[in-house]
């Protein structure tokens, strides 16, 4: 991006890095390049409170519910990264068919319907976000009942984006817990003391903020389940760090 009329150079903008154009003085002198991750190579991190072991075996059984309106980036990151880590991920549709239409009209196909998913037990249940998806989760007595049993048994559960505030909070699933969510919904959290963290773990609960934090969220789950070394190896394979 070069200067405006008259050969002037545009003022630097936040997030942009100035570099020499290499076209000579007559060419305008300075161009600006958008640097999306200026600290690429810096390791990802999460904040954790009341740390407990999440070691549930080499092949954890993980349930990822989907519904119409689910945020597709978040769902895809969670499913893909956990499968890369060799977890057994079951994607369950809350609709009356396997195909759901995500928040940006992307069509996704689940493995099973939710009722069929109930035939198994899960080490971890993770809710993607998306306002429509989160509202569908909150309205599902079957799903909310399953997560309540998970929490009461001190088993693992998590949510990202709208889901902590829309699905977990109203059902008492954040009671006594600190969490984060999509920033516009922080005011719906009873305890907002840790909401500014991109990824936050409180004992058996993990929460995160939105599409842009979904890779960190998923890698943090990998770290808790399998250890830092595997999470970093996976992050490097995906060129995240």
C-alpha angles and dihedrals in degrees: 000000000000135000127290130255119322095034095281122147118244117242114261114263128210112273094022125111121206119227134174111263098218091219095109130248093299091056096069100268105236134051127181125227125199109236108197097184108020090174096049109165095040109126119248119243143188134204116240135194128185092009118211132171116270093190103136098155138286096293110039117196108231130186119207112184119206131191139167105294096029112148103254098205092054095044092048094047093049095046096041099045095044091049090049086055088055097250118146103246120192115195111204126193119219089198126085090259137040096250118082129184109228128215095276093041095263110148116228129184120216126211095234143354115265094252090056090047089061090072088080135058120234134215090202136015116199126188118205115210136235118132095251092046093047091050090050091051091049092052094050108096088187095055096040090049090052093051091047090055088048092053095043089054089050089243123147127281138156147175140191139206113350095358100079091054100034103034109021104035099053091049094053093251093130095048108133090004134108116223147157133224143169103324095239087060100048088105089064092061115094090212112040097168095110101026095113092068115104091217123014130184122194110180106291095358128084125186137174142182114247151297093321092055097041095099092050089046092052093045090050088055089051090050093051093047101038108013138262095282095060092044092052092046089052092045090053092047089055091045091241091130 
